[in-house]
Amino acid sequence: MCLENFSSQIVERHNKPEIEAQTTKEALLTPVQISRNENEKVLIEPSVNSLRISIKIKQADDLERILCHTFTRFLMMRAENFVVLRRKAISGYDISFLITNFHTEQMYKHKLVDFIIQFMEEVDKEISEMKLSINARARIVAESYLQQFS
């Protein structure tokens, strides 16, 4: 994660994340996609002054798909509290992070990497816990409903 200050080549005195603006092709580096399978993958898009990390979270069934969408939407609505979280994910992915050279100047690089890795682990765990909770609640509701007929 070697990000440095890089002024815009088009507009004077502007410094925008090149991975977002995509105005100069020389500033963009080769994107890397890491995937376990088609449902779990990470796209890392580096540039000279920014890095975008997009994550597709495992969604085995419709319930997990709904939970994932709700949970990621909840997080993205509070993106300003996470600093590096984008408000809108890249198409085909569930959640995206944008790390700029300003973030790496203000924060420890290894802590940023640790945060993203821990985030990926925690999101899977949270969605699994929510799914178990919903199934347990549905079982209790079904049992109480069926007791009326016995």
N, C-alpha and C positions, 0 to 999 in steps of 0.2 A: 504494500500500500504506500507507494511513493508518489504522493500528490504534491504539486507545487503551484504557486500562484501563476496564473496564465491569463493575461489580458486578452480581450476579444480581438480577433484579427480583422473584424468588420467595423465595429463601432468603437471609437476612441473612448477611453476611460470606463469601459464596461468590463466586468468580470463575472460572467455567467458560467454555470457548470456546463462544460462542453458536451457531456453525455446527454444533457437535456436539450441544449440549443442545437447541437449537431450542425454548426455553421461551417466549421473547417474539418475536413476529413483527416488532415494530418494530425490533429489533436486526439483523434479516437484510436483506441487500441483494439486488439482482437478480443471479442467477447468469448467467455468460457461458460459452457453449460455442463453442470454436474448433475447426473440423475441416477436414482436407484431404479426407477421404472418410469413409466409414462405419467403416473399420478404424483410422483414425488421428484421434484427437480429444483435446481437453483441456477439462475442465470446471473453471471457476474460480468458487467459491462464497464471496463475501465476506460478512462481518458486521462489527459494530462493533469487536469485539476479536479476531477470528480470520479466517483465510483458509484455505480448503481447496482444493487443486489436485489434481485426479484426471486421470490420463493413461491413455489406451488406446493401447497400442503396436501398430504394424503387424504383422500376422500373416497372411502370404499363404497358407501351407499348414499341414498338420498338424505338420510338424517345427518350424516357427517357433512354432506355438502351444505345443508341448511345451517348447521352449527358453525361451520367454517366461515360461511359468508357473513353470518350475523356477528361472529366474534371479530373477524378482520375489519368489518365495517365499523364496529364499536371502537376498535383501536385507531383506525384511520381518521375517525372524527376527532380524536384527541391527539393528532400527530404533533402538534406544537409541544406537547409534554414529553415526547420521545426525541425531539430534536432531529434525529436522522431519518425518521419515518416519513415516507411520502404520503400525501393525502389520497392519491389515486395510484392503484397498481398498474403495472404494464399489462397489456391484454395477454391473456393466457396464463397469468400468474395471479396468486391470491393477495400478496402483499409485497411492497417494495421499499427499500431503503435507499437514501441518497446521501453519500458521504462526500463532502467537499474538502478542499484544502484548508478551509477555515476550521472545519471540525477537527482535522488532524493536528492543526496548530494549537487548538484549545484543549483537546482531550488526548489521552494516551492511546496510541494506535492499537496496542495489544488489548486494551480494555474495550475498544470498539469491536474488535474481532470477537472477544469473549462475549460481549453483549449479544451480538448477532447469533452466535452459536447457541448460547443459552436460550435466546428467544425462540429459535427453531425447536429446541428440545421441549421447552415449556408449552408452546402452542400445541404440539402433538399431545402432550400430557393433558392439557386443559380440555381439549376437544374430546379426548377419550373419557375423561371424568364427567363431562357434561352429558355424553351419550349414555354412560352407565346410570347417571342420575335420572335422566329422562326415562330410560327403560324401567328402572325401579319404581318411579312414580306411576308410569303407565300400568305396571303390574298391579300396584295397590289399587288404582282406580278401577281396573278391570275386575279385580276380586270383589271390591265393594259393590260394584254394579251387578255382578253375577249372583251375589248373595241375596239380592232382592227376589230372585226367581226360585230360590231353593227353600 
